[in-house]
Amino acid sequence: RRSWRPFRALGRAYVAREGINAQMAVPSDVLPNFLRCCALPPGEGGSDLHGVLGPYMENGMNVDPVPVDMDEFREDLPFRNLHVRVRSQIVADGLEEPLDWSSAGYDMPPLEWHRRLKEARDARERRSLSSKDGGEGGGERDGKDDEDDDRPSLPIVLDCRNNYETQVGKFELAEPLETENFRDSWDVLKERLRDVPKDAPIMTYCTGGIRCVKVSAYLTQELEFTNVSRLAGGVVAYDRTLNEKAPTEEPMFKGVNYVFDGRMGRRITDDQLGTCYTCGRKTHLVTNCKNPDCHKRMVQCEYCRDSFFGTCSEACKQRVVNSGMATTRNSAGGTQSSTSERLFATGEEEKKEDPSGGEDTIYSNLDDYSAAHSTERWPLLREVESNTARFLPSGAHMVSGSMQGGLLSTLTSASRGGRVLEIGTFTGYATACFLEGAAAAGACLGGGIADPVVGTRDGGGPFVLSLERDRRALGLAAAHLKAMTEHGMGDEGAKEASKLRSDNIEVKDFGGDSISFTYNNIAGCELLRVNDALATVEEMASNNSPHAAFDIAFVDADKTRLMEYVDALVGNDNVLKKGGLILVDNVLWKGLVLDAAIGGNGYDSSSDDDESLSEDKNMLRKNRRARKLANKMHRFNSAIVKDDRVDVLMMNLRDGLSMIRKR
């Protein structure tokens, strides 16, 4: 650290017995001196670091081919300090016994790697054409030849990086291991190469040439493969070498090389291999969710990055907006600032007293303006979002959010009786909004402390009946409703709900069939655990279940059976009153309904292939499922607007909300 600080170097270095792993940012005007400091002895213009680093740098220093402009560097610092840490391993591998890293196959120079991949690609294309033209064989798989084919085997090219890295960039012909952590690689390798001949050519690569050394050593020593090579210096060295020595060559690496610093990646080609986590569009951008309590690493397109303020979900977006701060992180090829900034910016920070911002406030978009000029949401709801992100992170985006929640509460308070049937409780955000609105409606009807008649399921009055299948979500919802009904929706209720994130409190799955609450001594609420919500609603419609009719039905459940829910609700007046509202959520389905509407044919999953969608199988399945559901949603939207039993108003709010009035 003492040797590096004079160069104004930033970064981190991990030091272990097995080696040194460092990522650093050094001003280009002193870079030659920095390299000499690390590689040469003191008498030759270097330093004492030569004894530690110089003789052991197998491929020299990996330097990016294109320097970062100083203005850009200052704006988006890839590192904020210089750290040197002692570790047991420079990359945690999870192996019980260390391998001999010096016996790790052939260290293939970048230009040779480039040539070998080009030859393999051309050979595969020739064999593919030969197969289509009726020639013998269809090419090799897994490094094996056909019995009577004396052609050389095509190499197996293994990408040793994690799935979030391979989603946005990889070499042609490469097979990602699709691991979430490097320590998961060994079981994947054993399964993938189980039937592969031991002399099959295997080529491995990683970002900077460390992980592929470990993988190649494992293949050579543990799995006993004899023809293993690895890309010397990794993708970083390949990128630099091709730029310096073969600038006219088309890179065999496509997309973005993910790197472990604030830049998140360096774009090598313009290919967009990734699939946006939020909307499913193709993109090359990698980022972390800007909600510091979430920090999910994800692939996200520029449109969703801007509209969600760089967060992964509506819940995290609202968390960032309501905190007034955005900790943005640079994406590969993006223009995000790494500094914190106000979403509601004012000319003089200390004078901002008016919650609406006053005349001098600058708003980023209409969403900001609308939020600033709406009544501030209850503190309890923020804790519901935080608890959802903590205990059910994969569903954090499903929370209604402040704008939609405010609308649900307002509609309920303006209804005739304050009675709501909610289909899909999840963690209780919308339930709390409905219950608050039901209590307001009840107060207008003359109930309350002076007239303690609480609404019930079968007796009428302000009441919320919420149906949910997931016991985990229902357990969390019950805890939130308990905090609300016992402590209110203000600071006391929020404080009580926040206790759920304490280490000594366990949120248990819901174990019963139902649980009831009373809010403000006027509005009743029942959470009902069901196996099939549609069957329950149909039973209510047949009048076989005791209940009084509802003013509002909120459908946030199985998107494949929406029309059946509507039929049960409008077929008679047993469940939903005449003139009542059906609210259907997610009717725009991440914007994919636009694709589904093209040509009136919707989406045909048979058009998917590995080239047009993400190479990552999990992302591929998610993308296909999202588009299929968008197709179903489009069919529902098209059918319901033509239904003469109802009037429809679709709003571009959050993920789309349709208000369907029963005639």
N, C-alpha and C positions, 0 to 999 in steps of 0.2 A: 504493500500500500504506500509506503514511504517513497518507493521508486516511481510509482505511477502518478501520484498526485501532482507533481510538477507539470505533467502533460495535460492537466485538467481532464483527466480520464474519468468516465463514469461507467458503472456497470456492476457485475457481480462475478465472483470467482469462487468455485467450490474446490477445495483441496482435500484429497484423500490419498491413502496409500496406493491406490490403483492409478492415480493420475490427477490431472487438473482439468476442470471444465469451466470455461470463462466466456461470458458474452460482454463485450465492452463497446463503448462509444468514445472515439478519440478524435479531436480536431484534426482535419486533414493537413493543416500546415505544419503539424509536429509529428504526423504519423510515421515518416521515415525514421525519425529519432526514437520514437516509441518502439518500433520494430527492432532497431539495433539494440536498444536497452534490454529487450527480452532475449535476443538471439545471440549477441556477441559478448565476449569477455571484456572486462574493463579496459584492457590495453588496446582494444580494437574499436573503441567508441561505444562499448556496451556497458554492462553493469554486473553486479554480483548475481543478478537473477539468471545469468547465463548458466550457472552451475545447476540451477533448478529446472530451467525451462529449455534452454538452447539445445542440448544433445537429445532431448526426448520429444521434440516436436516432429512427429512423423511426417507431416505434410506441410510444415511451416504454419504461418498464421493465416487463418481464413479471413480474408478481407472482402467486404462487399464490393462489387464492381463499380458502382456509381455512388460517389459521395453525396451526402445529404446537404442541401443548401443550409447555410448557417441560420438564416431567418426561420426556415422550417424546423431546424434542429432546436432552436430556442423556444419555438412555439409548442412543439410536440416532443418533449424530451423522452428519448427511449428509456433512459434511466434517470433517477433523481439523485443518486449518490453513488459512492464506490464502496462496495462491501466485499470482504474476503472472509469466507466461512470454511471451517474445518468440518468435513462430513465423513461418515463411514464409507460412503460410496459417492462417486460424482454423478451417477445416475442410478437410482434405486432399481435393482433388477429382481429382487425377491428370491434369488437362487440360494439354496442352503449352503453350497460350497462354491467358492470363487473358481473361475476357469482361468486358464492361461491366456491372457489377452494378446500375447505375442504370437500365439498360434491360432490365427483367425482367418485363414484363407489368403487369397491373393488381393493385395491392395491395388485396385485397378485405377490408373490415372484417368482424369475426367475425359480427355479426348479419346482415349481407347474405349471408355464406357460409351461415349456418344456414338462412336463407330459401330460398336457391337450391337447397340440397340437399333441403329438404323438398319444394319444387316439383318437382324432378327425380324424387324418390322417388314422389310422388303420380302424376306423369305416367307413370312406368314401370308403376305398378300399374294405372292406367286402361287403358293400352295392352295390358297382359297380359290383363286381363279382356276387352277388346274382341277380342283374338285368340282367346281361349277361346270367346267367344260367336259366333264366325264373322265378326267384323268384319274390315276390311281391315288388312293388315300385322300384324306381330308385334312392332313396336317397333324402334328403331334399334340398331345396333351400331357401335362405333368412331366415333361422331359422324356417321354417314352416314344419310341419309334414304332411304326407298324411292323409286323413280323418280317415282311419282305421289303422293307424300305431302308435303304442304306444311306439316306440323307441324314445330315447331322441334326441332333435334337435342338429344338428351340429352347433358349434359356428360360428358366422360371425366375421372374423378376419380382422380388418381395420388397414391399414398402414397409419398413420397420417402425414407422411413426404411428401416432394415435389417430383415431378416426376423425377428430376435428381438424387435424392437419391435412389428411388425405382428401377431405371433402372439397377443399378449394384448390388443390394442385397436386399433380403426380406425373411420373414419367409414363409415356406411352408403353403399353404392354405390362405395366406394373399391377400387381395384386396387393391391395391393402390388407393388412392383418386385421383391421377393424377392431382394434383394442381401445379401451378407454384409458388404460394405464400400461406403461411399458412392462410391468411385472406380469401382465396377463399374456405376454407373447409366447411363452414356452409351451403351454398346452395347445395354443392355436397352431404353432409350428409342427408339433408332433402329429396333430390330426391332419393338417394340410399335406404333410409330406409322408404320411404313413405308407403309401404304396408306391412311392417314387424310387427309382433305382438309385443306388448310392453314388453312382458316377454321373448322375444327371447334372447339367450345368445350372448352378443357382447363383443369382446375382442379387445382392442386398444393398439397400441404401437408406440413409436417414438425413436429417437436416445438416448436421455438421461433422458427421463421421465418427460419433462415439457409440450411439446405440447399435449401429450396424456392425461395429467391431465385436460387441458382446453377442449379437445374434450370430455372426459368422463363426465365432469361437464355439458357441453352443452347437451349431450345425456340424462343425468339424469334429469336436471332441465328444459331444454327447450323442448326437445322431449319426455320427460316422460318415458324413458325406465327404467326398474326395475332390469335388470340383466346385469349390465355393469361392466367390470373389465379392468384393465390396467396393463401393464408390469412394475413392480416396478423398477425404475432406467433405464428403456429403454434397448435398444440393448447393450449398453456399459456394464450395470450391468449383463445382461444375458451372454454375452461373458466371463466376468471375473468369474462369478459364475460357469459356466459350466467347465471352465478351472481348477478352484480350487477344486470343489467338485464332479464333474462328468467328469473327463478328457477322459474317454473311450466312453462316449456317443457321438453319431453322432449329430452335431448341427442341429437344425431345421431351423436356419437362414442360408441361402445360399448366397454365394458371398461376397461382400464388404460392410462393414458398413461405409457409408459416414460420415465424421466428419468435423466440421467447423474450421479447422486450416490448416496449410501449408501441412500437410500430405495428405489431401483430403480424406483419408479413411483408414480403417484397414481391411485387408483381413481375413475373418473368415473361408471360405472354398475356394477351387480352382474353384468353379463354375463360369462360365463366362456368366452372364445374360444380359449384356449390348450389344448394337449394335453400332458399330463405326459410329460416325457422318459423317466421311469422306468417308469411303469405304463400310460400312455395315457389316464388320466382327464382330464376337462375341468377346467381351472383358470384362474386369472388371475394366478398368482404367478410372478414372475421372480426368479432368484437366481443366484449364482455358486457353483460347487463349493467347499466349505470346505477341501478339501485344497489348501494354498497352492501345491503343485507342479503342480496341475491347473488350478484356477480357471476351469473351463469355464462359460460363460454358458449358462443353460438355463431352460426353463419346467418347474416341478416343483410338484406338488400338495402340500398341507399334510401329508397322510398320509405320502408318501414323504420329504418334507423332514424329518419327525420320525424316521421309522424308519431313514433313511440318514444322520441327523445333518447334513442339508443337503448331503451329497455326491452325486455323480452316479452312483456305482457301488459295488458291494460292495468293490472293491479300494481305492477312495478312502476309504470308510467305515472299513475296517480300518486304513488308514494314519493316519487321524485318531484312532481309538480307541487304537491302540498308541502314538501319540505323547503321549497323555494331554491333548491340547489341542484345542479346537475354535474356529476363527476363523469365527464365524457372520456372515452378512451379511443385512441386512434385505431382505425381499421385499415387493412391493407388497401392502398389506393384511395383511401378516404381523406376527408379534410377535417375530421373532428379535432376539437381542442382537448388537450389533456388537463387543462386547468378547470377549476370549479368556476361556475358562472351562474348568475341569477337568471332564472327563466322569466321572472317579472322584473325587468331592469328599470331602474329609475335614475334620473340625473344626479340626485344626491341621496345616497343610501340612508344617511342618518335622519332624513326628513320624511321617510316613508312611514306614515302613521295611518293613513287612510287605507283599509284593506283592499279597496278597489283600485288603488294605485294613484288616483288623482289624474289631473290633466297631463302631467309630464310622463306618465308611465308608457313604456314601449313594450308592446306585446309581440311575441314571435308569430302567433297565428290566431285564428278565431277561437280555437279551443282554449287557448290561454285567456283570451278576453272573456269568453263565456264563463270560465271557471272563476275568474276574478270578480265577476259581477253576478255571481250566484251566492245564495246563502251558504255559509261555510258548513260543511258536513259535520256530523257528530263525531267526536273523538273516538268513540267506540268502534266505528266502522274502519278507521285506520288500523286498529289493533286486529280486527277480523282479517284484514288483508295480510298483515304481518304474520299472524298465526297460520294462515293458509299457506303462505310462502315457506314457512318453517316446517309444517307437518305434512303438507300435500304439495310439494314444490312443482310437480308435473302438472298440477291443475290450477296454479296460481293465476293464470290468465283467464280462468273461468269466472272469477269474481266480477260482479256487475260493475263496480266502479262508481265514483261519486255522481257523475252526470246521469247515468241510467238509474242508479239507486234513488237519486232525487226525484226523477220522473215517476218511478214506481210508488214512492211515498206520496207524491202529490196526487196522482191518479186515485190512489186508495182513499185519501182524505176527502176527495171530491165526489166519491161514489155515494150511492144512495144509502148503503148500510155498512160500509167498511168491511165487507166480507170477501176474503180472498182464498182461492184454491191455488196453491203453488205446487207445480209438478217438477220436482228437482230441487231439493233443499241445498245441496252441496254443503258448504260450511256456514250457511246462515246469513250471508250478507244481505241478499235480497229479502230474506225472511224478516230480518230486523227492520228493513225499510218499510215493508208491507205492514208490520205490526205497529210501527210508529204512526203510519198513515191511518191505520184502522182506529187507533186510540184518538187521533185528531177527529176522525169522522164521528166516533162515538160521543166525543165532547160536544160536537155541533148538534148531535141528536138529543142532547140533554142528559147524558149519563155522566158518571164520574164519582168522585168521592161522596158528594151529597146524595147520590142515587146509585149505590153500589150494586148494579146489575151487570154482571160480566157476560160478554158475548160467549156463546157456546156453539159447538158443532151442530147440534140438532135443535137448539132453541132459538136461534137467530141472534142478532146483535153483532157488533164488531168482532170479527174472528178470522184467524188465519189458520188454515189447514195445509200443512206442507208434507209432501210425499217424497221419500228418498229410499233408495235401495242400498247404497254403500254405507255399511255400519261405521267405517272409519270416519267418513265425512260427517255422518249423522252425530257421532260422538263429539266431534269438534263443534258442530252447530249447536248441540244441546248446551255445551259449555258457554258458548257465546250468548245464547238466549237467557241462560241463567244469570250471567253477568248483567245483561240488559235489564231484565225484569226485577232484579234485586238491587241494582245500583244505578240504573239509568243509563242513558246513552252519552252522558257527558264525561268529565274527567274521572269520576269515581268508577264508572262502568269500564272506561278504557283501562284504568289502572288494574282493575280486577281481571280483565281479559288478558292483559299483558303478563300476568303471573303464570299463564299457561306455558310461557317460554322459559320459565325457571327450571333449573336442572332437577329440582326435587319434586316436580309435579309431573304426573303421567297422564296424558290424554288417552283415555281408554276407548276402544270401539264400543259403539252403542249396543247394549246387551238385551234390551227389552223390545216390546212391540210398539210402544208409544210413550210420549212424555208430554205433559201439559204445563203451560205457563200463563200468568196473568200480568199484563202491563198497565200501569197507572190505574189499577183497580177498575178497568173498563173494557179492555180488549183482551180476548182470550187467544191462545195459540196452542196448537197441537202438532208435534212432529210425529209422523206415522211412518214406521218402517214397513216397506212393501217389497215383494218380489217382482211384481209386474205392475207398474203404475197405471198402464192402460187398462188392465183387467179391473183394477180398483175403481177407476173412473167409470168404466162401462157398468160395473155393478151399482155404482151410485146412480147412474142414469136410468137403470132399470128399477130404481126406487126400492132396492133390496137392502140398502144401507141407510140407517137413520142420519139425516142431515137436513139443514135448511139450505136453500139455493144461495149461490154466491154471486157477487157483483163482478168480480174479476177472476179470470183463470190465467195463470202465468205458466206457459209451457216451455220448459228448459230441460227437456228429457230426450228420449230416443228420437233422433232426427229422421229416422227412416219410417216412422209411423205417425207423422204429424197430421196427416189427413184423417187418420182414424181417431186421433184425439179430438179434432174438430167435429167429426161426425157425432161422437159421444156427447160433446158439449152443446151442439146446436140441434140435435135430433129432437129434443124436447126441452122443457124448462125445469127438469128435476135437479140438474147440477148448476147450470148457469141461467140467471134470470133473463127474461126477454129484454133486449137492449143492453145486455152485459158485454164486457170486453174480454176478448181472448188476446193475450200478449204472447207472441212467439219470438223467441230470442235467436240470434245467430243466423238471420235469414240472408245475410250477404256472404256468409261463410268465407271469411278472410279475403274477400274480393274475388274468389274463384268462380262465383256465379256468372261473372262476365264471360269467362272462357266457356262455361257450360251453356251459355245462351247463344254462342256463335253458331249460326246456321240452324238453330233450333234443334240440333241433334244432341247437345250436351257433350259429355266427355266419354270417349271410348277407351277403356283401359288397355285394349289390345294394341293401341298405338305406342305404348310405353316400351322403351328398350334401354339398355344400359348406356347408350350413347346420349339419349335425349334427357335422361334423368340423372340424379346423383349416383355416383358410383358406390356410395355407401348403401348396403342393402337395407339397413333400418330406415334410413332417410327415404330410400326408394319406396318402401312399403308405406311409410307415412304419407308420402307425396301422392301415391296412388289412392290411398284411402281418403285423403282430403279431397281429391278431385271427384271421386265417386260420390262422396257425401254432398259436394257442391252440386253435382248433377241431380241428386235427389232433391236438394233444397230448391234448385231452379224449377224442377217439375212441380213441387208443392207451391211455390210462389206463382207459377203460371196458372195452376188450377184454382187456387183460392181466390185470386182476383176475379175469376169468371164465375164464382159460386154465387147464385142469386139469393142465398140465405144470409149473406153477410156483406158488410162494407169494409174495405181494407185501406189502411194508410200505412205505407212502409216508410220508415225513417232511417236515414243514414247516420245512425247513432251507434257508436262503438262498433260491434260486428253486425249491425242491422237489427232493427226491432220492428215487427209488424203489429199494428193495433187493428184488431179485427172485431168490428161491432156486430153483434148478433141482432138481426132485424126483428 
